[in-house]
């Protein structure tokens, strides 16, 4: 279960990287279309930090319960 949570963290980072790439490529040609990708990048990075924090709390709680 923990490994799945760890992989989903990095999935959010991958989405952020793709969104940032799209922002860079579309900025000069279609700046109006980049706003959705800016939104995806910000949300993906926020979800990465949220999921990481949640996973670490979960691991700590599991560790504390085992002792």
C-alpha positions as CSV (number, residue, x, y, z in Angstrom):
1,X,0.0,0.0,0.0
2,X,2.8,2.4,0.9
3,X,4.6,1.8,-2.4
4,X,1.5,2.7,-4.4
5,X,1.2,6.0,-2.5
6,X,4.8,6.7,-3.2
7,X,4.3,6.1,-7.0
8,X,1.2,8.4,-7.1
9,X,3.3,11.2,-5.7
10,X,5.6,11.0,-8.6
11,X,2.7,10.7,-11.0
12,X,1.6,14.2,-9.9
13,X,5.1,15.5,-10.5
14,X,5.1,14.0,-14.0
15,X,1.8,15.7,-14.8
16,X,3.3,19.0,-13.5
17,X,6.4,18.5,-15.8
18,X,4.2,17.9,-18.8
19,X,2.0,20.9,-18.0
20,X,5.1,23.2,-17.6
21,X,6.4,21.9,-20.9
22,X,3.1,22.8,-22.5
23,X,3.2,26.3,-20.9
24,X,6.6,26.9,-22.3
25,X,5.7,25.7,-25.8
26,X,2.3,27.5,-26.1
27,X,3.2,30.8,-24.4
28,X,4.4,32.5,-27.6
29,X,1.7,31.2,-29.9
30,X,-1.5,30.9,-27.8
31,X,-1.1,32.5,-24.4
32,X,-4.8,32.1,-23.6
33,X,-4.5,28.3,-23.8
34,X,-1.7,28.3,-21.3
35,X,-3.9,29.2,-18.3
36,X,-5.4,25.7,-18.0
37,X,-1.9,24.2,-18.0
38,X,-0.8,26.7,-15.4
39,X,-3.7,25.5,-13.3
40,X,-2.7,21.8,-13.8
41,X,0.9,22.5,-12.9
42,X,0.0,24.4,-9.7
43,X,-2.6,21.7,-8.6
44,X,-0.2,18.9,-9.5
45,X,2.6,20.3,-7.4
46,X,0.2,21.0,-4.5
47,X,-1.1,17.5,-4.7
48,X,2.5,16.1,-4.7
49,X,3.3,17.9,-1.5
50,X,-0.1,17.0,0.1
51,X,0.2,13.3,-0.8
52,X,3.8,13.2,0.4
53,X,2.9,14.7,3.7
54,X,0.0,12.3,4.1
55,X,2.1,9.3,3.3
56,X,4.8,10.3,5.8
57,X,2.2,10.7,8.5
58,X,0.7,7.4,7.6
59,X,4.1,5.7,7.8
60,X,4.9,7.4,11.1
61,X,1.5,6.3,12.6
62,X,2.1,2.8,11.4
63,X,5.6,2.8,12.9
64,X,4.3,4.2,16.2
65,X,1.6,1.5,16.4
66,X,4.1,-1.3,15.8
67,X,6.3,-0.2,18.8
